[in-house]
Amino acid sequence: MLNSGALRLRWISAVALAGVLAWPDSSQAVLFADYGDAAHNTSAPTGLWEDSGWQYLGYYGGFLGTAISANHFITAAHIGVQGSTFSSDSVFSGGPTINYTVDQTVNGGIGYWDIPGSDLRVYQITGTFSQWAELYTGTATGSEVVMTGRGGVRGDAVFVNSTLKGYKHTGGDGVARWGTNTINGLSGSGAGTVLVASFDNSPGTTEEAGMSAGDSGGGLFALEGGVWKLAGVNYGVDGLFDTNDTENDGSEFMASLFDRGGLYEGMDSSGWTLVSDSSKDKPSNLYFSSIAANADAIKAITALPVPEPGGAVLVAIGGLAWGLRRRRGSCQERLS
């Protein structure tokens, strides 16, 4: 799930996760362990994953954000300001597309709130969402989660001695997709507490997915009390990788790997480390900013009074009657 250029997903040196964070690098959309089809999982989840958060998403520039109150959405801070519109597109809502204006006057004219010690950023709209995600407050460790993002399908296969190791990231296509994974635990980084998952080949989940550029800011959802709630926001992935430790040869790449064994990890400026190859897979990891660790700070923002609209057109496209429909899993009468 990654894009290129300004659409970035942070990559993180696995050997220094708890220390200094690497700079942002180009990244794409949710990519899959078992599928290379560009149309895979581009519409609302069904079955086991019905109402699992897709309905709360919207486009914010080239990325995704998630509605978390009647007037607020959340995304990744490192993507920067992506314009003045949050679009609740029909691909997510199943109804008319509704474009909301971002209120750029909030927080003393800053236009958003950054959650201290994290990569989370909250925006306010000059309108009212009809549905929004509740905030997950559990540990999530061991939970199957639904992850969302935008970007490209998986790229070329990566081999070491004829053994498939995973797939390179491609240029992003901007298409929203969803996939699944399992949370292995929590870790600390330069962006605070992050949830950690891995790109597993076996056993993996039914719709096992990894992230690439453009996936930044997408919502991660987990079940709590029988309701799918927002548990994280896409932050970063392990990398870079190379087949050798030669500096400045231009051969390094980003990838979602079932097994890093036999490959080098690092970067030219700080050196490369060979990941030993063994019979046990060493998958690359995905990182999500934890909502539970920052829930109090987020709720303090969403609970702030919202000024009455001053006659402005709040909804650019779409019908009010549809917007007021109650949806399963929505939280319409109170702030999350």
C-alpha positions as CSV (number, residue, x, y, z in Angstrom):
1,M,0.0,0.0,0.0
2,L,2.6,2.6,-0.9
3,N,3.0,5.6,-3.3
4,S,5.9,7.6,-4.6
5,G,7.1,11.2,-4.4
6,A,5.4,13.1,-1.6
7,L,3.3,10.1,-0.7
8,R,5.5,8.5,1.8
9,L,5.7,5.6,4.3
10,R,8.5,5.7,6.8
11,W,11.0,2.9,6.6
12,I,12.6,1.9,9.9
13,S,15.9,0.2,10.6
14,A,14.9,-3.0,12.5
15,V,18.2,-3.0,14.4
16,A,17.5,0.5,15.8
17,L,13.7,0.6,16.1
18,A,13.8,1.7,19.7
19,G,16.3,4.4,18.9
20,V,16.7,6.8,16.0
21,L,14.1,6.6,13.3
22,A,15.2,6.6,9.6
23,W,13.9,9.4,7.4
24,P,10.8,9.0,5.3
25,D,11.1,7.1,2.0
26,S,8.8,6.6,-0.9
27,S,6.2,4.1,-0.1
28,Q,2.8,2.3,-2.1
29,A,-0.9,0.6,-1.1
30,V,-1.7,-2.7,0.7
31,L,0.0,-5.5,-1.0
32,F,-0.8,-9.2,-0.5
33,A,1.1,-12.4,0.1
34,D,-1.2,-14.5,-2.1
35,Y,-2.5,-12.0,-4.7
36,G,-1.1,-9.8,-7.4
37,D,-4.5,-8.7,-8.8
38,A,-4.8,-4.9,-8.7
39,A,-8.6,-5.2,-8.1
40,H,-8.2,-7.4,-5.1
41,N,-10.0,-6.0,-1.9
42,T,-10.8,-2.7,-3.4
43,S,-14.4,-2.6,-2.1
44,A,-16.0,-3.0,1.3
45,P,-15.0,-6.1,3.2
46,T,-17.7,-8.8,3.7
47,G,-18.1,-11.9,5.7
48,L,-15.8,-12.1,8.8
49,W,-14.7,-8.6,8.1
50,E,-18.0,-6.8,7.4
51,D,-18.2,-3.3,8.9
52,S,-14.5,-3.6,9.9
53,G,-13.7,0.1,9.5
54,W,-13.8,0.6,5.7
55,Q,-16.9,2.7,6.1
56,Y,-15.1,5.3,8.3
57,L,-12.3,6.0,5.8
58,G,-11.9,9.0,3.5
59,Y,-9.4,10.4,1.0
60,Y,-7.1,13.1,2.4
61,G,-4.9,14.2,-0.5
62,G,-3.1,11.1,-1.8
63,F,-3.6,9.3,1.5
64,L,-6.3,8.0,3.8
65,G,-7.8,9.3,7.1
66,T,-10.3,7.9,9.5
67,A,-13.3,9.7,10.9
68,I,-13.1,9.5,14.8
69,S,-15.9,11.9,15.9
70,A,-18.7,13.9,14.3
71,N,-16.2,16.6,13.3
72,H,-12.7,15.0,13.3
73,F,-10.5,12.6,11.4
74,I,-7.1,11.3,12.1
75,T,-4.1,10.4,9.9
76,A,-0.3,10.2,10.0
77,A,1.6,13.5,10.8
78,H,4.5,12.6,8.6
79,I,2.5,12.9,5.4
80,G,2.2,16.6,6.0
81,V,-0.8,18.8,5.1
82,Q,-2.6,17.3,2.1
83,G,-4.9,20.1,1.1
84,S,-8.2,21.4,2.5
85,T,-10.6,18.6,1.7
86,F,-11.5,15.3,3.3
87,S,-13.6,13.1,0.9
88,S,-16.0,10.5,2.2
89,D,-16.0,8.7,-1.1
90,S,-18.8,6.4,-2.3
91,V,-16.3,3.5,-2.4
92,F,-16.2,3.7,1.4
93,S,-19.7,4.8,2.2
94,G,-21.7,3.0,-0.4
95,G,-23.7,6.2,-1.0
96,P,-23.0,9.6,-2.5
97,T,-19.5,11.0,-2.2
98,I,-19.4,13.8,0.3
99,N,-16.5,16.3,0.4
100,Y,-15.9,18.1,3.7
101,T,-13.8,21.2,4.2
102,V,-10.9,21.0,6.6
103,D,-11.2,23.8,9.2
104,Q,-7.8,25.5,8.9
105,T,-8.5,28.0,11.8
106,V,-8.4,25.5,14.6
107,N,-5.7,25.3,17.3
108,G,-4.8,28.9,17.0
109,G,-4.6,28.9,13.2
110,I,-2.3,25.9,13.0
111,G,-5.1,24.0,11.4
112,Y,-4.6,20.6,13.1
113,W,-3.5,19.0,16.4
114,D,-0.4,16.8,16.6
115,I,-0.5,14.2,19.4
116,P,2.7,14.7,21.4
117,G,5.3,11.9,21.1
118,S,3.5,10.2,18.2
119,D,3.0,10.4,14.5
120,L,-0.7,11.0,14.9
121,R,-2.4,14.2,13.6
122,V,-6.1,15.2,14.1
123,Y,-8.0,17.5,11.8
124,Q,-11.4,19.1,12.2
125,I,-14.0,19.5,9.4
126,T,-16.6,22.3,9.0
127,G,-19.4,19.8,8.7
128,T,-20.7,16.7,10.5
129,F,-19.8,13.0,9.7
130,S,-22.7,10.7,9.9
131,Q,-20.6,7.8,11.3
132,W,-17.2,7.4,12.8
133,A,-14.9,4.9,14.4
134,E,-14.7,4.3,18.1
135,L,-11.2,4.3,19.6
136,Y,-9.7,0.9,20.5
137,T,-8.3,0.8,24.0
138,G,-7.1,-2.8,24.4
139,T,-3.6,-4.2,23.9
140,A,-4.3,-5.8,20.5
141,T,-1.5,-8.3,20.8
142,G,-2.5,-11.6,19.2
143,S,-5.5,-9.9,17.5
144,E,-6.3,-10.3,13.8
145,V,-6.6,-6.8,12.4
146,V,-7.9,-5.2,9.2
147,M,-5.4,-2.8,7.6
148,T,-6.2,-0.2,4.9
149,G,-4.2,2.0,2.6
150,R,-3.5,3.3,-0.9
151,G,-0.7,2.4,-3.3
152,G,0.5,-0.2,-5.7
153,V,0.2,-4.0,-6.0
154,R,3.2,-6.1,-5.2
155,G,6.2,-5.9,-7.5
156,D,8.9,-8.2,-8.6
157,A,9.6,-11.3,-6.5
158,V,12.8,-11.3,-4.3
159,F,14.8,-14.5,-4.4
160,V,17.9,-15.7,-2.5
161,N,19.4,-18.9,-3.9
162,S,16.2,-19.6,-5.8
163,T,14.1,-19.3,-2.6
164,L,11.2,-16.8,-2.7
165,K,11.7,-14.2,0.1
166,G,8.9,-11.8,-0.7
167,Y,8.0,-9.0,-3.1
168,K,9.5,-5.6,-3.9
169,H,7.4,-2.5,-3.6
170,T,6.1,-0.8,-6.7
171,G,5.0,2.7,-7.6
172,G,1.7,3.5,-6.0
173,D,-1.6,3.5,-8.0
174,G,-3.6,5.5,-5.4
175,V,-6.3,2.8,-5.1
176,A,-7.6,2.1,-1.6
177,R,-7.4,-1.6,-0.5
178,W,-7.8,-3.6,2.7
179,G,-6.0,-6.7,4.0
180,T,-5.4,-8.5,7.2
181,N,-2.6,-9.3,9.6
182,T,-1.9,-10.2,13.2
183,I,-0.5,-7.9,15.9
184,N,2.7,-9.5,17.4
185,G,3.1,-6.9,20.2
186,L,4.2,-3.3,21.0
187,S,7.4,-1.5,20.6
188,G,8.8,2.0,21.2
189,S,10.2,4.2,18.4
190,G,10.9,7.8,17.7
191,A,7.2,8.1,17.1
192,G,6.1,6.7,20.5
193,T,4.3,3.4,21.0
194,V,3.7,1.4,17.8
195,L,1.9,-1.8,17.2
196,V,4.0,-4.4,15.3
197,A,2.9,-7.0,12.8
198,S,4.9,-9.1,10.3
199,F,4.5,-10.1,6.7
200,D,4.1,-13.9,7.1
201,N,4.0,-16.5,4.4
202,S,3.0,-19.4,6.6
203,P,0.7,-19.6,8.5
204,G,-0.3,-15.9,8.0
205,T,-3.9,-14.7,7.8
206,T,-6.4,-15.4,5.1
207,E,-5.8,-12.0,3.4
208,E,-2.2,-11.5,4.7
209,A,-1.0,-8.0,3.7
210,G,2.0,-5.8,3.9
211,M,2.5,-2.1,3.4
212,S,4.4,0.0,0.9
213,A,4.4,3.7,-0.1
214,G,1.1,5.6,0.0
215,D,-0.2,3.4,2.8
216,S,0.8,6.0,5.4
217,G,-2.2,7.3,7.4
218,G,-4.5,4.4,6.7
219,G,-6.5,3.0,9.5
220,L,-5.9,-0.3,11.3
221,F,-9.0,-1.9,12.9
222,A,-9.4,-4.5,15.7
223,L,-12.4,-6.1,17.3
224,E,-13.2,-5.0,20.9
225,G,-16.4,-6.0,22.5
226,G,-17.8,-7.2,19.2
227,V,-17.2,-3.9,17.5
228,W,-14.4,-3.1,15.0
229,K,-12.6,-0.1,16.4
230,L,-9.6,2.0,15.3
231,A,-6.5,0.5,16.8
232,G,-3.7,2.1,14.8
233,V,-2.6,4.4,12.0
234,N,-0.1,3.1,9.4
235,Y,3.4,4.4,10.2
236,G,6.3,2.4,8.7
237,V,8.0,-0.7,7.5
238,D,11.4,-2.4,7.8
239,G,14.1,-1.6,5.2
240,L,16.0,-0.9,3.2
241,F,17.2,-4.2,1.7
242,D,20.0,-5.3,-0.7
243,T,21.6,-8.4,-2.1
244,N,25.0,-7.1,-1.3
245,D,26.8,-4.6,1.1
246,T,28.4,-2.5,-1.6
247,E,27.7,1.1,-1.0
248,N,26.3,3.5,-3.6
249,D,25.7,0.9,-6.2
250,G,22.0,1.8,-6.5
251,S,20.8,-1.8,-5.9
252,E,19.0,-1.3,-2.6
253,F,15.2,-1.7,-2.6
254,M,12.1,-1.7,-0.4
255,A,10.1,-4.9,0.0
256,S,7.6,-6.8,2.0
257,L,9.5,-10.0,2.9
258,F,8.4,-13.4,4.3
259,D,12.0,-13.9,5.2
260,R,14.9,-11.4,5.4
261,G,17.4,-14.2,5.7
262,G,20.3,-14.0,3.3
263,L,19.6,-10.3,2.5
264,Y,21.4,-7.2,3.7
265,E,19.5,-4.6,5.7
266,G,20.5,-1.0,6.3
267,M,21.5,2.0,4.2
268,D,24.6,3.3,2.4
269,S,25.1,6.1,4.9
270,S,25.3,3.8,8.0
271,G,26.3,0.5,6.5
272,W,24.7,-2.9,5.8
273,T,24.1,-5.8,8.0
274,L,23.6,-9.4,6.7
275,V,20.6,-11.1,8.1
276,S,21.6,-14.7,8.7
277,D,19.7,-17.3,6.7
278,S,18.3,-20.2,8.6
279,S,15.5,-22.7,8.5
280,K,13.2,-20.3,10.4
281,D,11.7,-17.4,8.5
282,K,12.6,-13.8,9.6
283,P,9.8,-11.7,8.1
284,S,9.9,-8.0,7.7
285,N,7.7,-5.9,10.1
286,L,5.0,-3.3,9.8
287,Y,4.4,-0.6,12.3
288,F,1.3,1.3,13.3
289,S,0.9,4.3,15.6
290,S,-1.0,3.0,18.6
291,I,-4.4,4.6,19.3
292,A,-4.8,3.1,22.7
293,A,-1.5,4.6,23.9
294,N,-2.8,8.1,22.8
295,A,-6.5,7.7,23.4
296,D,-6.7,10.3,26.2
297,A,-4.9,12.9,24.2
298,I,-7.1,12.2,21.1
299,K,-10.4,12.4,23.2
300,A,-9.3,15.7,24.7
301,I,-9.2,17.1,21.2
302,T,-12.5,15.6,19.9
303,A,-14.3,16.8,23.0
304,L,-13.4,20.4,22.3
305,P,-16.4,22.6,21.5
306,V,-17.1,23.0,17.7
307,P,-18.2,26.4,16.6
308,E,-21.6,26.7,14.9
309,P,-21.3,27.0,11.1
310,G,-21.6,30.5,9.8
311,G,-23.8,29.9,6.7
312,A,-21.0,28.2,4.7
313,V,-21.8,25.3,2.5
314,L,-20.7,22.3,4.6
315,V,-21.4,19.5,2.3
316,A,-20.2,19.9,-1.3
317,I,-21.5,16.7,-2.7
318,G,-24.1,14.2,-1.6
319,G,-27.5,14.1,0.1
320,L,-28.1,14.9,3.7
321,A,-30.8,12.2,4.0
322,W,-28.2,9.6,3.2
323,G,-25.7,11.1,5.6
324,L,-28.0,10.9,8.5
325,R,-28.7,7.2,8.1
326,R,-27.5,5.1,11.0
327,R,-25.1,2.4,10.1
328,R,-24.1,-0.7,12.0
329,G,-21.1,0.0,14.2
330,S,-21.5,3.8,14.0
331,C,-21.2,6.1,16.9
332,Q,-23.7,8.9,16.1
333,E,-24.8,10.3,19.4
334,R,-21.5,10.8,21.2
335,L,-17.9,11.6,20.5
336,S,-15.4,8.7,20.5
